[in-house]
Amino acid sequence: MERTEIVDKLTVIFRNVFNSENIVLRDDMTADDVDSWDSLTHMAMISEVEKCFSIKFKLKELNKLRQVGDLIATIESKLQQ
Amino acid sequence: MLFTSYGFLLFFVVVFFLYWLLLREKKWWKNWVILVASYVFYGIADWKMIPLLAVATAIFYWLGIRIRSAKTEKGSNAYKIIGIVLGVGTLVYFKYFNFFVQSFSDMFSAMGLQVNLHAFNIIIPLGVSYFTFKLISYVIDVYNEEMEPCRDFVVFADYVAFFPTIMAGPIDRPRAFISQLQVNRSFDRGMAVDGCRQILWGLFKKIVIADNCTIAIDEVFAMSQVPASLYLVGALLAIFQLYADFSGYSDMAIGLGKLLGVNVTRNFRYPFFATNIAEFWRRWHMSLTKWMTDYVFTPLSFVMRKWGKFGLIVAILVNMLLVGLWHGDNWTYAVFGLFHGLLFIPLIITGGFNARQNEKTIKFGLPHPVSLLKMLCIFGLCTCGIIIFNAESVGDALGYFRSMADVDIWRASYRFFLFPKNYVGFLVVFMLVVEWIQRDREHALDLTRIKYRWGRWLIYYIVILAIIFFDAMSADQFIYLKF
């Protein structure tokens, strides 16, 4: 799957979970940039990403995510496995 | 050897000069000074437990290296699990073994069964709750590739046994702490001066507030026929006593770290100004809250991510139960933890769990009435929690609540004003006012915004005089040393 396709799908998930139609993903975006991105919505978002891309995250991978760019890179690497 | 004793002052002066004056260019020297000082400090308190500390340090040092050098993910995971089991096992054995034996014995007796379970005479090593948590976080962080394993044994042993924090925290995290010791430190006058200010504020909270609260509480309950309103006064004194004692200790530990050029993690951020319970826990015993969030709450909420809010509620209840039980082997701590866990539920349901606090103020920097009301509500709930926390048993806590639930509660108890230590109320208000004004600073005596030197020194002198004048002379132990 192309990176742009991943970003498009991820944008839909982010807009749904964080309940904001204006979200435009950037690689350096973090939880501080999105009002409703908290512990609960974070796990809801992860759950949606797993469903959408048919992948499973490990806790170790989640712990390393610092920004949206890391999430995209992790999804890319999982899809290539 | 208490931080507030002259013995400790002498000990620290010797350490300070050895650390900064000899072999200034050698980081290994500074690390060795910390190590020897830490083991001497620990040995004076409890020399019999030095082998436990040293062996645990050696095992976890080895585990860290094995986690990284293991050839397979499975092997690496196995070493991490060994570390967690050993860390938790040490804690459970020393702190909770007798509690489990007694609880099982009581349970079987209640069912009418005779059992031959005997409690052992287990001596709890000082600081075990703190250094085992440091060890556990180290193996998990190395496994999660948050940090490289430490390959300098002295540095690692310093991390585990650092004398300002080994007895009662704050619980430093390995990456932030170890990285500071892996480079040489040069004396930073600004950092050292700030450390002295923070120690001074810690001394004020311990000697002036906490110790006087202790005496006032004893006076309140020494009288016959305590009226309901004095039970309320006693509960209020107890929460301020605990806060001043523990945050005072933490300030001193952080200040001592700064004098050695080492940044110790923050432990309190003015918790009484929190406007919701999640915010309170982000400000109270922060190093424990952060530890539990990272190693208990996050993994649990990850496992239960498909259950949405329900999963989060279960995760927070388990997390807070363990926070309570971390304090010791009494059901009161479990109930205290669960009580706080339950307070989170409305917040989770309404979606305010991670809401960032915005303290609104009105004229003269006073809190907005709505913010003030929220702060008072959280303070009231936490005071109820402290009643459970301090009680000998759950039954005693309920008895305390019953004693407070009397029409007499609404009558101001003039009898409190007859006590010799009744001025403690004014001292507490003084502490709160100073902390409110300084709430955006790391500690209340960070007076860098006062331009005039004489102005800053005037305040330091007032605090020093207050310490001398209001010294309760009780030389009380720090409450959190027993945990």
Boltz contact constraints between the chains, C-beta under 6 A:
constraints:
  - contact:
      token1: [A, 38]
      token2: [B, 353]
      max_distance: 6.0
  - contact:
      token1: [A, 38]
      token2: [B, 354]
      max_distance: 6.0
  - contact:
      token1: [A, 39]
      token2: [B, 354]
      max_distance: 6.0
  - contact:
      token1: [A, 40]
      token2: [B, 312]
      max_distance: 6.0
  - contact:
      token1: [A, 40]
      token2: [B, 353]
      max_distance: 6.0
  - contact:
      token1: [A, 43]
      token2: [B, 301]
      max_distance: 6.0
  - contact:
      token1: [A, 43]
      token2: [B, 305]
      max_distance: 6.0
  - contact:
      token1: [A, 47]
      token2: [B, 305]
      max_distance: 6.0
  - contact:
      token1: [A, 47]
      token2: [B, 306]
      max_distance: 6.0
  - contact:
      token1: [A, 59]
      token2: [B, 299]
      max_distance: 6.0
  - contact:
      token1: [A, 59]
      token2: [B, 302]
      max_distance: 6.0
  - contact:
      token1: [A, 60]
      token2: [B, 144]
      max_distance: 6.0
  - contact:
      token1: [A, 63]
      token2: [B, 144]
      max_distance: 6.0
